Amino acid sequence: MIVNSLRLGQLEIPDEKVVRTVKPILGFEHLTRYCLVDVEETKPFLWFQSVDDPAVAFLVINPRVFFPRYRIEVNSNEIAELEVDRVESVETYVIVTVPEDPSEISANLQGPVIINTENNRAKQLILVNSEYCIAHRILDTLPKQAKEAETEIPELAGV
């Protein structure tokens, strides 16, 4: 399948790599098919590119990259919707926001996207009664010396 992403250009996505949401991304309920795109220039971030709308692509990351203690509780009904057989087959991502000031880059830890990698079914969870919020600042998690050093994050500002 060919996807003409407005952000990433023409992408060739094998059908078996298309992720289908059983519970859509909030605000994007009409979009149900996505693919994860790994772009060298934005690592460790990935793109969650819509297959249905080439203009929609979310910057995502495994939350444990910046928040190593990040844990979520997923109830059995949520797992059942994804048809999970093995917990090891579930990957968790959070949507990242890069505002005009890249030092304010944040991750939505309250609305993770979980993907069953065995069948490519996904859903966005909305965590209630959680310590997490929708805009956890990423740079606040880095040691002071790393904040002062030049990072790759400003490269994302134009994306």
C-alpha positions as CSV (number, residue, x, y, z in Angstrom):
1,M,0.0,0.0,0.0
2,I,1.3,3.5,-0.9
3,V,0.7,6.3,1.6
4,N,1.5,9.9,0.4
5,S,2.2,11.4,3.8
6,L,2.3,15.2,3.8
7,R,5.1,15.1,6.5
8,L,7.1,12.1,5.4
9,G,6.5,11.8,1.7
10,Q,5.6,8.7,-0.2
11,L,5.6,5.6,2.0
12,E,5.3,2.0,1.0
13,I,3.6,0.2,3.8
14,P,3.1,-3.6,3.7
15,D,-0.5,-4.6,4.4
16,E,0.6,-6.6,7.4
17,K,2.1,-3.4,9.0
18,V,-1.2,-1.5,9.0
19,V,-2.4,-1.0,12.5
20,R,-6.2,-0.8,13.0
21,T,-7.7,1.1,15.9
22,V,-10.5,-0.5,17.8
23,K,-10.8,2.6,19.9
24,P,-9.7,5.7,17.9
25,I,-7.5,8.6,18.8
26,L,-9.6,11.2,20.4
27,G,-10.6,13.9,17.9
28,F,-9.8,11.5,15.0
29,E,-12.6,9.0,15.4
30,H,-13.0,8.8,11.6
31,L,-9.5,7.5,11.1
32,T,-8.9,3.8,11.9
33,R,-5.8,2.7,10.0
34,Y,-2.3,3.8,10.9
35,C,1.3,2.7,10.5
36,L,4.4,3.2,12.6
37,V,7.2,4.9,10.7
38,D,10.7,5.0,12.0
39,V,12.6,8.0,10.6
40,E,16.3,8.1,11.4
41,E,16.4,11.9,11.9
42,T,13.7,11.8,14.6
43,K,14.8,8.8,16.7
44,P,13.9,7.9,19.3
45,F,10.6,9.3,18.2
46,L,8.4,7.5,15.6
47,W,5.5,8.6,13.5
48,F,2.0,7.1,13.8
49,Q,0.9,8.0,10.3
50,S,-2.7,7.7,9.3
51,V,-3.3,5.5,6.2
52,D,-6.7,7.0,5.8
53,D,-5.6,10.7,5.8
54,P,-2.1,11.6,4.6
55,A,-2.3,14.9,6.5
56,V,-2.5,13.2,9.9
57,A,0.6,11.9,11.5
58,F,1.3,11.9,15.3
59,L,4.8,12.0,16.7
60,V,5.0,9.2,19.3
61,I,7.5,7.6,21.6
62,N,7.7,4.6,24.0
63,P,7.1,6.5,27.2
64,R,9.8,4.6,29.1
65,V,12.5,6.4,27.1
66,F,11.9,9.5,29.1
67,F,9.7,8.2,31.9
68,P,11.3,4.9,33.0
69,R,8.8,4.5,35.9
70,Y,5.8,4.9,33.6
71,R,3.2,2.2,34.4
72,I,-0.4,1.8,33.4
73,E,-3.0,-0.6,34.5
74,V,-5.1,-2.0,31.7
75,N,-8.3,-3.8,32.6
76,S,-9.2,-7.2,31.1
77,N,-11.9,-5.6,28.9
78,E,-9.4,-3.4,27.3
79,I,-7.0,-6.3,26.7
80,A,-9.9,-8.4,25.3
81,E,-10.7,-5.7,22.7
82,L,-7.2,-6.0,21.4
83,E,-7.3,-9.8,21.4
84,V,-4.1,-10.1,23.4
85,D,-2.8,-13.6,24.0
86,R,0.7,-12.6,25.3
87,V,1.4,-9.5,27.3
88,E,4.8,-9.3,25.6
89,S,3.1,-8.6,22.3
90,V,1.7,-5.2,23.6
91,E,3.6,-2.1,22.9
92,T,2.8,1.3,24.5
93,Y,3.3,4.7,22.9
94,V,2.4,8.2,23.9
95,I,1.7,11.1,21.6
96,V,4.2,13.9,21.7
97,T,3.5,17.6,21.2
98,V,6.2,19.9,19.9
99,P,5.1,23.5,20.3
100,E,6.7,26.6,18.8
101,D,9.2,26.6,21.7
102,P,10.8,23.2,21.4
103,S,11.9,23.3,25.1
104,E,8.2,22.9,25.9
105,I,8.0,19.5,24.2
106,S,5.6,17.2,26.1
107,A,4.1,13.8,26.1
108,N,0.5,12.8,26.7
109,L,0.9,10.2,29.4
110,Q,-2.8,10.2,30.2
111,G,-3.8,8.9,26.8
112,P,-1.4,6.2,25.7
113,V,-1.8,4.2,22.5
114,I,-1.4,0.5,23.0
115,I,-0.8,-1.9,20.1
116,N,-1.0,-5.6,20.0
117,T,1.9,-6.4,17.6
118,E,0.6,-9.9,16.9
119,N,-2.6,-8.7,15.2
120,N,-1.9,-5.0,14.8
121,R,-5.0,-4.0,16.7
122,A,-4.6,-0.7,18.7
123,K,-6.5,1.6,20.9
124,Q,-6.0,4.8,22.8
125,L,-6.6,4.5,26.5
126,I,-7.8,7.4,28.6
127,L,-6.4,6.9,32.1
128,V,-8.7,8.0,34.9
129,N,-7.7,8.5,38.5
130,S,-4.1,8.6,37.3
131,E,-1.1,10.7,38.4
132,Y,-0.4,11.3,34.7
133,C,-1.5,14.3,32.7
134,I,-1.8,15.2,29.0
135,A,1.3,17.4,28.9
136,H,4.3,16.0,30.8
137,R,7.3,18.1,29.8
138,I,10.0,15.8,28.4
139,L,13.0,18.1,29.1
140,D,12.1,18.2,32.8
141,T,13.0,14.5,32.9
142,L,16.5,15.0,31.7
143,P,19.4,15.7,34.0
144,K,20.4,19.4,34.1
145,Q,23.6,18.8,32.1
146,A,21.6,17.1,29.3
147,K,19.2,20.1,29.2
148,E,22.1,22.4,28.7
149,A,23.7,20.3,26.0
150,E,22.6,20.6,22.4
151,T,19.9,18.0,21.7
152,E,18.0,16.7,18.6
153,I,14.7,17.9,19.9
154,P,14.9,21.4,18.3
155,E,15.1,19.6,14.9
156,L,11.5,18.5,15.4
157,A,10.2,22.1,15.8
158,G,9.6,22.5,12.1
159,V,7.7,19.2,11.8
